[in-house]
């Protein structure tokens, strides 16, 4: 079917073949090219969800550790003391 959208070639590796078999069970009667497209979209959504979960976990870790070091750990002016030895 003619399209103005960019097309790509995909080699059917054993891993892709297995994924296509699963996809065909999930979406019976769908052409293989559309199965590849659906798998790609599903994979992208899965990656987005994983990234979002990582962000939430990082934020939670930051929130849980905020303020655990008392004011004595880093006294006032400690950065200036560290930077005294830096070359200019």
SEFIZA-3560 file (N, C-alpha, C; in Angstrom, 3 decimals):
REM SEFIZA-3560
<numar><xx>0.842</xx><yy>-1.166</yy><zz>0.000</zz><atom>N</atom></numar>
<numar><xx>0.000</xx><yy>0.000</yy><zz>0.000</zz><atom>CA</atom></numar>
<numar><xx>0.892</xx><yy>1.235</yy><zz>0.000</zz><atom>C</atom></numar>
<numar><xx>0.650</xx><yy>2.196</yy><zz>-0.876</zz><atom>N</atom></numar>
<numar><xx>1.474</xx><yy>3.400</yy><zz>-0.937</zz><atom>CA</atom></numar>
<numar><xx>1.364</xx><yy>4.211</yy><zz>0.354</zz><atom>C</atom></numar>
<numar><xx>2.477</xx><yy>4.794</yy><zz>0.724</zz><atom>N</atom></numar>
<numar><xx>2.505</xx><yy>5.642</yy><zz>1.911</zz><atom>CA</atom></numar>
<numar><xx>3.597</xx><yy>6.685</yy><zz>1.764</zz><atom>C</atom></numar>
<numar><xx>3.432</xx><yy>7.797</yy><zz>2.433</zz><atom>N</atom></numar>
<numar><xx>4.474</xx><yy>8.822</yy><zz>2.455</zz><atom>CA</atom></numar>
<numar><xx>5.355</xx><yy>8.651</yy><zz>3.687</zz><atom>C</atom></numar>
<numar><xx>5.002</xx><yy>7.718</yy><zz>4.559</zz><atom>N</atom></numar>
<numar><xx>5.773</xx><yy>7.481</yy><zz>5.779</zz><atom>CA</atom></numar>
<numar><xx>7.025</xx><yy>6.665</yy><zz>5.467</zz><atom>C</atom></numar>
<numar><xx>8.048</xx><yy>6.858</yy><zz>6.261</zz><atom>N</atom></numar>
<numar><xx>9.292</xx><yy>6.115</yy><zz>6.101</zz><atom>CA</atom></numar>
<numar><xx>9.052</xx><yy>4.645</yy><zz>6.440</zz><atom>C</atom></numar>
<numar><xx>9.625</xx><yy>3.784</yy><zz>5.628</zz><atom>N</atom></numar>
<numar><xx>9.528</xx><yy>2.341</yy><zz>5.879</zz><atom>CA</atom></numar>
<numar><xx>10.885</xx><yy>1.844</yy><zz>6.345</zz><atom>C</atom></numar>
<numar><xx>10.881</xx><yy>0.718</yy><zz>7.069</zz><atom>N</atom></numar>
<numar><xx>12.132</xx><yy>0.103</yy><zz>7.511</zz><atom>CA</atom></numar>
<numar><xx>12.100</xx><yy>-1.379</yy><zz>7.183</zz><atom>C</atom></numar>
<numar><xx>13.275</xx><yy>-1.958</yy><zz>7.056</zz><atom>N</atom></numar>
<numar><xx>13.375</xx><yy>-3.404</yy><zz>6.883</zz><atom>CA</atom></numar>
<numar><xx>13.736</xx><yy>-4.012</yy><zz>8.225</zz><atom>C</atom></numar>
<numar><xx>13.169</xx><yy>-5.155</yy><zz>8.507</zz><atom>N</atom></numar>
<numar><xx>13.463</xx><yy>-5.846</yy><zz>9.755</zz><atom>CA</atom></numar>
<numar><xx>13.790</xx><yy>-7.291</yy><zz>9.425</zz><atom>C</atom></numar>
<numar><xx>14.919</xx><yy>-7.764</yy><zz>9.915</zz><atom>N</atom></numar>
<numar><xx>15.304</xx><yy>-9.157</yy><zz>9.718</zz><atom>CA</atom></numar>
<numar><xx>14.618</xx><yy>-10.014</yy><zz>10.774</zz><atom>C</atom></numar>
<numar><xx>14.033</xx><yy>-11.095</yy><zz>10.332</zz><atom>N</atom></numar>
<numar><xx>13.323</xx><yy>-11.965</yy><zz>11.259</zz><atom>CA</atom></numar>
<numar><xx>14.323</xx><yy>-12.893</yy><zz>11.956</zz><atom>C</atom></numar>
<numar><xx>14.856</xx><yy>-12.419</yy><zz>13.057</zz><atom>N</atom></numar>
<numar><xx>15.765</xx><yy>-13.213</yy><zz>13.882</zz><atom>CA</atom></numar>
<numar><xx>14.941</xx><yy>-14.223</yy><zz>14.674</zz><atom>C</atom></numar>
<numar><xx>15.594</xx><yy>-15.193</yy><zz>15.301</zz><atom>N</atom></numar>
<numar><xx>14.839</xx><yy>-16.130</yy><zz>16.141</zz><atom>CA</atom></numar>
<numar><xx>14.036</xx><yy>-15.421</yy><zz>17.241</zz><atom>C</atom></numar>
<numar><xx>14.617</xx><yy>-14.405</yy><zz>17.856</zz><atom>N</atom></numar>
<numar><xx>13.904</xx><yy>-13.686</yy><zz>18.917</zz><atom>CA</atom></numar>
<numar><xx>12.674</xx><yy>-12.968</yy><zz>18.345</zz><atom>C</atom></numar>
<numar><xx>12.818</xx><yy>-12.354</yy><zz>17.180</zz><atom>N</atom></numar>
<numar><xx>11.676</xx><yy>-11.679</yy><zz>16.555</zz><atom>CA</atom></numar>
<numar><xx>10.629</xx><yy>-12.701</yy><zz>16.132</zz><atom>C</atom></numar>
<numar><xx>11.074</xx><yy>-13.822</yy><zz>15.617</zz><atom>N</atom></numar>
<numar><xx>10.127</xx><yy>-14.881</yy><zz>15.229</zz><atom>CA</atom></numar>
<numar><xx>9.288</xx><yy>-15.299</yy><zz>16.431</zz><atom>C</atom></numar>
<numar><xx>9.944</xx><yy>-15.492</yy><zz>17.574</zz><atom>N</atom></numar>
<numar><xx>9.213</xx><yy>-15.889</yy><zz>18.786</zz><atom>CA</atom></numar>
<numar><xx>8.220</xx><yy>-14.802</yy><zz>19.210</zz><atom>C</atom></numar>
<numar><xx>8.659</xx><yy>-13.548</yy><zz>19.128</zz><atom>N</atom></numar>
<numar><xx>7.775</xx><yy>-12.442</yy><zz>19.487</zz><atom>CA</atom></numar>
<numar><xx>6.586</xx><yy>-12.366</yy><zz>18.529</zz><atom>C</atom></numar>
<numar><xx>6.835</xx><yy>-12.622</yy><zz>17.242</zz><atom>N</atom></numar>
<numar><xx>5.744</xx><yy>-12.605</yy><zz>16.259</zz><atom>CA</atom></numar>
<numar><xx>4.752</xx><yy>-13.737</yy><zz>16.509</zz><atom>C</atom></numar>
<numar><xx>5.251</xx><yy>-14.875</yy><zz>16.933</zz><atom>N</atom></numar>
<numar><xx>4.351</xx><yy>-15.985</yy><zz>17.248</zz><atom>CA</atom></numar>
<numar><xx>3.440</xx><yy>-15.622</yy><zz>18.420</zz><atom>C</atom></numar>
<numar><xx>4.010</xx><yy>-15.005</yy><zz>19.446</zz><atom>N</atom></numar>
<numar><xx>3.200</xx><yy>-14.553</yy><zz>20.581</zz><atom>CA</atom></numar>
<numar><xx>2.196</xx><yy>-13.491</yy><zz>20.139</zz><atom>C</atom></numar>
<numar><xx>2.666</xx><yy>-12.565</yy><zz>19.318</zz><atom>N</atom></numar>
<numar><xx>1.793</xx><yy>-11.500</yy><zz>18.838</zz><atom>CA</atom></numar>
<numar><xx>0.641</xx><yy>-12.061</yy><zz>18.003</zz><atom>C</atom></numar>
<numar><xx>0.928</xx><yy>-13.065</yy><zz>17.196</zz><atom>N</atom></numar>
<numar><xx>-0.120</xx><yy>-13.680</yy><zz>16.364</zz><atom>CA</atom></numar>
<numar><xx>-1.174</xx><yy>-14.357</yy><zz>17.229</zz><atom>C</atom></numar>
<numar><xx>-0.768</xx><yy>-14.881</yy><zz>18.369</zz><atom>N</atom></numar>
<numar><xx>-1.744</xx><yy>-15.469</yy><zz>19.298</zz><atom>CA</atom></numar>
<numar><xx>-2.586</xx><yy>-14.371</yy><zz>19.954</zz><atom>C</atom></numar>
<numar><xx>-1.935</xx><yy>-13.251</yy><zz>20.241</zz><atom>N</atom></numar>
<numar><xx>-2.624</xx><yy>-12.127</yy><zz>20.884</zz><atom>CA</atom></numar>
<numar><xx>-3.569</xx><yy>-11.419</yy><zz>19.920</zz><atom>C</atom></numar>
<numar><xx>-3.123</xx><yy>-11.252</yy><zz>18.676</zz><atom>N</atom></numar>
<numar><xx>-3.899</xx><yy>-10.545</yy><zz>17.661</zz><atom>CA</atom></numar>
<numar><xx>-4.063</xx><yy>-11.448</yy><zz>16.430</zz><atom>C</atom></numar>
<numar><xx>-4.905</xx><yy>-12.454</yy><zz>16.510</zz><atom>N</atom></numar>
<numar><xx>-5.049</xx><yy>-13.393</yy><zz>15.383</zz><atom>CA</atom></numar>
<numar><xx>-5.588</xx><yy>-12.707</yy><zz>14.131</zz><atom>C</atom></numar>
<numar><xx>-5.077</xx><yy>-13.155</yy><zz>12.988</zz><atom>N</atom></numar>
<numar><xx>-5.543</xx><yy>-12.645</yy><zz>11.709</zz><atom>CA</atom></numar>
<numar><xx>-4.909</xx><yy>-11.336</yy><zz>11.277</zz><atom>C</atom></numar>
<numar><xx>-4.029</xx><yy>-10.797</yy><zz>12.088</zz><atom>N</atom></numar>
<numar><xx>-3.376</xx><yy>-9.528</yy><zz>11.747</zz><atom>CA</atom></numar>
<numar><xx>-2.147</xx><yy>-9.835</yy><zz>10.894</zz><atom>C</atom></numar>
<numar><xx>-1.936</xx><yy>-9.090</yy><zz>9.797</zz><atom>N</atom></numar>
<numar><xx>-0.755</xx><yy>-9.322</yy><zz>8.952</zz><atom>CA</atom></numar>
<numar><xx>0.542</xx><yy>-9.148</yy><zz>9.758</zz><atom>C</atom></numar>
<numar><xx>1.577</xx><yy>-9.885</yy><zz>9.337</zz><atom>N</atom></numar>
<numar><xx>2.854</xx><yy>-9.865</yy><zz>10.069</zz><atom>CA</atom></numar>
<numar><xx>3.462</xx><yy>-8.469</yy><zz>10.140</zz><atom>C</atom></numar>
<numar><xx>3.319</xx><yy>-7.682</yy><zz>9.087</zz><atom>N</atom></numar>
<numar><xx>3.871</xx><yy>-6.331</yy><zz>9.119</zz><atom>CA</atom></numar>
<numar><xx>3.206</xx><yy>-5.496</yy><zz>10.211</zz><atom>C</atom></numar>
<numar><xx>1.894</xx><yy>-5.677</yy><zz>10.368</zz><atom>N</atom></numar>
<numar><xx>1.203</xx><yy>-4.953</yy><zz>11.430</zz><atom>CA</atom></numar>
<numar><xx>1.572</xx><yy>-5.510</yy><zz>12.807</zz><atom>C</atom></numar>
<numar><xx>1.818</xx><yy>-6.813</yy><zz>12.879</zz><atom>N</atom></numar>
<numar><xx>2.271</xx><yy>-7.390</yy><zz>14.145</zz><atom>CA</atom></numar>
<numar><xx>3.598</xx><yy>-6.765</yy><zz>14.576</zz><atom>C</atom></numar>
<numar><xx>4.513</xx><yy>-6.578</yy><zz>13.618</zz><atom>N</atom></numar>
<numar><xx>5.802</xx><yy>-5.942</yy><zz>13.925</zz><atom>CA</atom></numar>
<numar><xx>5.553</xx><yy>-4.529</yy><zz>14.450</zz><atom>C</atom></numar>
<numar><xx>4.664</xx><yy>-3.793</yy><zz>13.784</zz><atom>N</atom></numar>
<numar><xx>4.369</xx><yy>-2.425</yy><zz>14.208</zz><atom>CA</atom></numar>
<numar><xx>3.753</xx><yy>-2.415</yy><zz>15.601</zz><atom>C</atom></numar>
<numar><xx>2.822</xx><yy>-3.317</yy><zz>15.865</zz><atom>N</atom></numar>
<numar><xx>2.191</xx><yy>-3.370</yy><zz>17.189</zz><atom>CA</atom></numar>
<numar><xx>3.203</xx><yy>-3.745</yy><zz>18.269</zz><atom>C</atom></numar>
<numar><xx>4.081</xx><yy>-4.694</yy><zz>17.936</zz><atom>N</atom></numar>
<numar><xx>5.119</xx><yy>-5.062</yy><zz>18.908</zz><atom>CA</atom></numar>
<numar><xx>6.020</xx><yy>-3.877</yy><zz>19.216</zz><atom>C</atom></numar>
<numar><xx>6.356</xx><yy>-3.109</yy><zz>18.197</zz><atom>N</atom></numar>
<numar><xx>7.214</xx><yy>-1.938</yy><zz>18.406</zz><atom>CA</atom></numar>
<numar><xx>6.520</xx><yy>-0.917</yy><zz>19.301</zz><atom>C</atom></numar>
<numar><xx>5.251</xx><yy>-0.674</yy><zz>19.062</zz><atom>N</atom></numar>
<numar><xx>4.505</xx><yy>0.286</yy><zz>19.874</zz><atom>CA</atom></numar>
<numar><xx>4.388</xx><yy>-0.216</yy><zz>21.310</zz><atom>C</atom></numar>
<numar><xx>4.057</xx><yy>-1.496</yy><zz>21.457</zz><atom>N</atom></numar>
<numar><xx>3.959</xx><yy>-2.086</yy><zz>22.804</zz><atom>CA</atom></numar>
<numar><xx>5.301</xx><yy>-1.994</yy><zz>23.525</zz><atom>C</atom></numar>
<numar><xx>6.380</xx><yy>-2.260</yy><zz>22.795</zz><atom>N</atom></numar>
<numar><xx>7.708</xx><yy>-2.175</yy><zz>23.390</zz><atom>CA</atom></numar>
<numar><xx>8.037</xx><yy>-0.758</yy><zz>23.816</zz><atom>C</atom></numar>
<numar><xx>7.677</xx><yy>0.219</yy><zz>22.991</zz><atom>N</atom></numar>
<numar><xx>7.902</xx><yy>1.616</yy><zz>23.341</zz><atom>CA</atom></numar>
<numar><xx>7.118</xx><yy>2.024</yy><zz>24.577</zz><atom>C</atom></numar>
<numar><xx>5.880</xx><yy>1.569</yy><zz>24.666</zz><atom>N</atom></numar>
<numar><xx>5.066</xx><yy>1.875</yy><zz>25.844</zz><atom>CA</atom></numar>
<numar><xx>5.653</xx><yy>1.217</yy><zz>27.086</zz><atom>C</atom></numar>
<numar><xx>6.161</xx><yy>0.004</yy><zz>26.920</zz><atom>N</atom></numar>
<numar><xx>6.780</xx><yy>-0.698</yy><zz>28.040</zz><atom>CA</atom></numar>
<numar><xx>8.027</xx><yy>0.041</yy><zz>28.516</zz><atom>C</atom></numar>
<numar><xx>8.857</xx><yy>0.487</yy><zz>27.575</zz><atom>N</atom></numar>
<numar><xx>10.058</xx><yy>1.245</yy><zz>27.945</zz><atom>CA</atom></numar>
<numar><xx>9.695</xx><yy>2.545</yy><zz>28.649</zz><atom>C</atom></numar>
<numar><xx>8.661</xx><yy>3.217</yy><zz>28.180</zz><atom>N</atom></numar>
<numar><xx>8.225</xx><yy>4.463</yy><zz>28.819</zz><atom>CA</atom></numar>
<numar><xx>7.771</xx><yy>4.199</yy><zz>30.250</zz><atom>C</atom></numar>
<numar><xx>7.067</xx><yy>3.093</yy><zz>30.460</zz><atom>N</atom></numar>
<numar><xx>6.610</xx><yy>2.746</yy><zz>31.805</zz><atom>CA</atom></numar>
<numar><xx>7.787</xx><yy>2.421</yy><zz>32.719</zz><atom>C</atom></numar>
<numar><xx>8.784</xx><yy>1.718</yy><zz>32.183</zz><atom>N</atom></numar>
<numar><xx>9.972</xx><yy>1.394</yy><zz>32.973</zz><atom>CA</atom></numar>
<numar><xx>10.714</xx><yy>2.670</yy><zz>33.355</zz><atom>C</atom></numar>
<numar><xx>10.855</xx><yy>3.585</yy><zz>32.414</zz><atom>N</atom></numar>
<numar><xx>11.532</xx><yy>4.859</yy><zz>32.714</zz><atom>CA</atom></numar>
<numar><xx>10.785</xx><yy>5.642</yy><zz>33.778</zz><atom>C</atom></numar>
<numar><xx>9.463</xx><yy>5.680</yy><zz>33.657</zz><atom>N</atom></numar>
<numar><xx>8.657</xx><yy>6.404</yy><zz>34.640</zz><atom>CA</atom></numar>
<numar><xx>8.816</xx><yy>5.775</yy><zz>36.026</zz><atom>C</atom></numar>
<numar><xx>8.829</xx><yy>4.455</yy><zz>36.086</zz><atom>N</atom></numar>
<numar><xx>9.000</xx><yy>3.764</yy><zz>37.376</zz><atom>CA</atom></numar>
<numar><xx>10.374</xx><yy>4.055</yy><zz>37.966</zz><atom>C</atom></numar>
<numar><xx>11.402</xx><yy>4.119</yy><zz>37.110</zz><atom>N</atom></numar>
<numar><xx>12.747</xx><yy>4.458</yy><zz>37.598</zz><atom>CA</atom></numar>
<numar><xx>12.786</xx><yy>5.870</yy><zz>38.168</zz><atom>C</atom></numar>
<numar><xx>12.119</xx><yy>6.802</yy><zz>37.455</zz><atom>N</atom></numar>
<numar><xx>12.070</xx><yy>8.185</yy><zz>37.952</zz><atom>CA</atom></numar>
<numar><xx>11.394</xx><yy>8.255</yy><zz>39.318</zz><atom>C</atom></numar>
<numar><xx>10.287</xx><yy>7.529</yy><zz>39.452</zz><atom>N</atom></numar>
<numar><xx>9.573</xx><yy>7.506</yy><zz>40.732</zz><atom>CA</atom></numar>
<numar><xx>10.468</xx><yy>6.923</yy><zz>41.818</zz><atom>C</atom></numar>
<numar><xx>11.186</xx><yy>5.840</yy><zz>41.509</zz><atom>N</atom></numar>
<numar><xx>12.069</xx><yy>5.207</yy><zz>42.496</zz><atom>CA</atom></numar>
<numar><xx>13.209</xx><yy>6.150</yy><zz>42.886</zz><atom>C</atom></numar>
<numar><xx>13.780</xx><yy>6.842</yy><zz>41.905</zz><atom>N</atom></numar>
<numar><xx>14.853</xx><yy>7.809</yy><zz>42.224</zz><atom>CA</atom></numar>
<numar><xx>14.323</xx><yy>8.938</yy><zz>43.097</zz><atom>C</atom></numar>
<numar><xx>13.159</xx><yy>9.454</yy><zz>42.742</zz><atom>N</atom></numar>
<numar><xx>12.570</xx><yy>10.539</yy><zz>43.525</zz><atom>CA</atom></numar>
<numar><xx>12.290</xx><yy>10.065</yy><zz>44.951</zz><atom>C</atom></numar>
<numar><xx>11.767</xx><yy>8.845</yy><zz>45.088</zz><atom>N</atom></numar>
<numar><xx>11.485</xx><yy>8.289</yy><zz>46.412</zz><atom>CA</atom></numar>
<numar><xx>12.774</xx><yy>8.167</yy><zz>47.218</zz><atom>C</atom></numar>
<numar><xx>13.845</xx><yy>7.675</yy><zz>46.581</zz><atom>N</atom></numar>
<numar><xx>15.128</xx><yy>7.541</yy><zz>47.273</zz><atom>CA</atom></numar>
<numar><xx>15.648</xx><yy>8.900</yy><zz>47.708</zz><atom>C</atom></numar>
<numar><xx>15.512</xx><yy>9.898</yy><zz>46.857</zz><atom>N</atom></numar>
<numar><xx>15.943</xx><yy>11.248</yy><zz>47.228</zz><atom>CA</atom></numar>
<numar><xx>15.122</xx><yy>11.781</yy><zz>48.401</zz><atom>C</atom></numar>
<numar><xx>13.813</xx><yy>11.577</yy><zz>48.324</zz><atom>N</atom></numar>
<numar><xx>12.947</xx><yy>12.056</yy><zz>49.401</zz><atom>CA</atom></numar>
<numar><xx>13.264</xx><yy>11.350</yy><zz>50.720</zz><atom>C</atom></numar>
<numar><xx>13.544</xx><yy>10.039</yy><zz>50.644</zz><atom>N</atom></numar>
<numar><xx>13.820</xx><yy>9.272</yy><zz>51.862</zz><atom>CA</atom></numar>
<numar><xx>15.166</xx><yy>9.623</yy><zz>52.485</zz><atom>C</atom></numar>
<numar><xx>16.106</xx><yy>10.080</yy><zz>51.668</zz><atom>N</atom></numar>
<numar><xx>17.437</xx><yy>10.373</yy><zz>52.205</zz><atom>CA</atom></numar>
<numar><xx>17.657</xx><yy>11.864</yy><zz>52.449</zz><atom>C</atom></numar>
<numar><xx>16.695</xx><yy>12.688</yy><zz>52.069</zz><atom>N</atom></numar>
<numar><xx>16.846</xx><yy>14.139</yy><zz>52.256</zz><atom>CA</atom></numar>
<numar><xx>16.974</xx><yy>14.440</yy><zz>53.743</zz><atom>C</atom></numar>
<numar><xx>18.031</xx><yy>15.157</yy><zz>54.092</zz><atom>N</atom></numar>
<numar><xx>18.210</xx><yy>15.613</yy><zz>55.455</zz><atom>CA</atom></numar>
<numar><xx>18.782</xx><yy>14.598</yy><zz>56.428</zz><atom>C</atom></numar>
<numar><xx>19.195</xx><yy>13.408</yy><zz>55.947</zz><atom>N</atom></numar>
<numar><xx>19.707</xx><yy>12.419</yy><zz>56.904</zz><atom>CA</atom></numar>
<numar><xx>21.084</xx><yy>12.796</yy><zz>57.426</zz><atom>C</atom></numar>
<numar><xx>21.802</xx><yy>13.627</yy><zz>56.697</zz><atom>N</atom></numar>
<numar><xx>23.094</xx><yy>14.102</yy><zz>57.169</zz><atom>CA</atom></numar>
<numar><xx>22.856</xx><yy>15.404</yy><zz>57.920</zz><atom>C</atom></numar>
<numar><xx>23.238</xx><yy>15.425</yy><zz>59.152</zz><atom>N</atom></numar>
<numar><xx>23.042</xx><yy>16.610</yy><zz>59.977</zz><atom>CA</atom></numar>
<numar><xx>23.955</xx><yy>17.742</yy><zz>59.551</zz><atom>C</atom></numar>
<numar><xx>23.785</xx><yy>18.897</yy><zz>60.149</zz><atom>N</atom></numar>
<numar><xx>24.568</xx><yy>20.069</yy><zz>59.771</zz><atom>CA</atom></numar>
<numar><xx>26.060</xx><yy>19.926</yy><zz>60.082</zz><atom>C</atom></numar>
<numar><xx>26.418</xx><yy>18.960</yy><zz>60.926</zz><atom>N</atom></numar>
<numar><xx>27.831</xx><yy>18.782</yy><zz>61.273</zz><atom>CA</atom></numar>
<numar><xx>28.614</xx><yy>18.049</yy><zz>60.190</zz><atom>C</atom></numar>
<numar><xx>27.914</xx><yy>17.360</yy><zz>59.306</zz><atom>N</atom></numar>
<numar><xx>28.605</xx><yy>16.600</yy><zz>58.260</zz><atom>CA</atom></numar>
<numar><xx>29.291</xx><yy>17.533</yy><zz>57.282</zz><atom>C</atom></numar>
<numar><xx>28.592</xx><yy>18.569</yy><zz>56.863</zz><atom>N</atom></numar>
<numar><xx>29.148</xx><yy>19.549</yy><zz>55.943</zz><atom>CA</atom></numar>
<numar><xx>29.044</xx><yy>20.928</yy><zz>56.609</zz><atom>C</atom></numar>
<numar><xx>30.058</xx><yy>21.325</yy><zz>57.327</zz><atom>N</atom></numar>
<numar><xx>29.985</xx><yy>22.602</yy><zz>58.048</zz><atom>CA</atom></numar>
<numar><xx>29.991</xx><yy>23.785</yy><zz>57.072</zz><atom>C</atom></numar>
<numar><xx>29.556</xx><yy>24.931</yy><zz>57.542</zz><atom>N</atom></numar>
<numar><xx>29.560</xx><yy>26.123</yy><zz>56.685</zz><atom>CA</atom></numar>
<numar><xx>30.964</xx><yy>26.393</yy><zz>56.143</zz><atom>C</atom></numar>
<numar><xx>31.026</xx><yy>26.720</yy><zz>54.853</zz><atom>N</atom></numar>
<numar><xx>32.296</xx><yy>27.051</yy><zz>54.224</zz><atom>CA</atom></numar>
<numar><xx>33.121</xx><yy>25.860</yy><zz>53.784</zz><atom>C</atom></numar>
<numar><xx>32.605</xx><yy>24.641</yy><zz>53.884</zz><atom>N</atom></numar>
<numar><xx>33.405</xx><yy>23.466</yy><zz>53.528</zz><atom>CA</atom></numar>
<numar><xx>33.798</xx><yy>23.473</yy><zz>52.048</zz><atom>C</atom></numar>
<numar><xx>32.929</xx><yy>23.971</yy><zz>51.187</zz><atom>N</atom></numar>
<numar><xx>33.275</xx><yy>24.003</yy><zz>49.767</zz><atom>CA</atom></numar>
<numar><xx>34.433</xx><yy>24.965</yy><zz>49.507</zz><atom>C</atom></numar>
<numar><xx>34.416</xx><yy>26.109</yy><zz>50.174</zz><atom>N</atom></numar>
<numar><xx>35.524</xx><yy>27.057</yy><zz>50.012</zz><atom>CA</atom></numar>
<numar><xx>36.835</xx><yy>26.430</yy><zz>50.471</zz><atom>C</atom></numar>
<numar><xx>36.795</xx><yy>25.674</yy><zz>51.558</zz><atom>N</atom></numar>
<numar><xx>37.998</xx><yy>24.990</yy><zz>52.051</zz><atom>CA</atom></numar>
<numar><xx>38.499</xx><yy>23.967</yy><zz>51.027</zz><atom>C</atom></numar>
<numar><xx>37.583</xx><yy>23.228</yy><zz>50.426</zz><atom>N</atom></numar>
<numar><xx>37.977</xx><yy>22.241</yy><zz>49.419</zz><atom>CA</atom></numar>
<numar><xx>38.602</xx><yy>22.913</yy><zz>48.202</zz><atom>C</atom></numar>
<numar><xx>38.042</xx><yy>24.030</yy><zz>47.808</zz><atom>N</atom></numar>
<numar><xx>38.473</xx><yy>24.702</yy><zz>46.578</zz><atom>CA</atom></numar>
<numar><xx>39.792</xx><yy>25.453</yy><zz>46.730</zz><atom>C</atom></numar>
<numar><xx>40.273</xx><yy>25.628</yy><zz>47.951</zz><atom>N</atom></numar>
<numar><xx>41.533</xx><yy>26.330</yy><zz>48.159</zz><atom>CA</atom></numar>
<numar><xx>42.693</xx><yy>25.652</yy><zz>47.419</zz><atom>C</atom></numar>
<numar><xx>42.651</xx><yy>24.325</yy><zz>47.308</zz><atom>N</atom></numar>
<numar><xx>43.729</xx><yy>23.568</yy><zz>46.682</zz><atom>CA</atom></numar>
<numar><xx>43.578</xx><yy>23.420</yy><zz>45.169</zz><atom>C</atom></numar>
<numar><xx>42.488</xx><yy>23.893</yy><zz>44.626</zz><atom>N</atom></numar>
<numar><xx>42.242</xx><yy>23.734</yy><zz>43.189</zz><atom>CA</atom></numar>
<numar><xx>43.121</xx><yy>24.715</yy><zz>42.401</zz><atom>C</atom></numar>
<numar><xx>43.614</xx><yy>24.264</yy><zz>41.262</zz><atom>N</atom></numar>
<numar><xx>44.355</xx><yy>25.212</yy><zz>40.412</zz><atom>CA</atom></numar>
<numar><xx>43.400</xx><yy>26.255</yy><zz>39.828</zz><atom>C</atom></numar>
<numar><xx>43.938</xx><yy>27.384</yy><zz>39.534</zz><atom>N</atom></numar>
<numar><xx>43.086</xx><yy>28.462</yy><zz>38.994</zz><atom>CA</atom></numar>
<numar><xx>43.115</xx><yy>28.512</yy><zz>37.512</zz><atom>C</atom></numar>
//
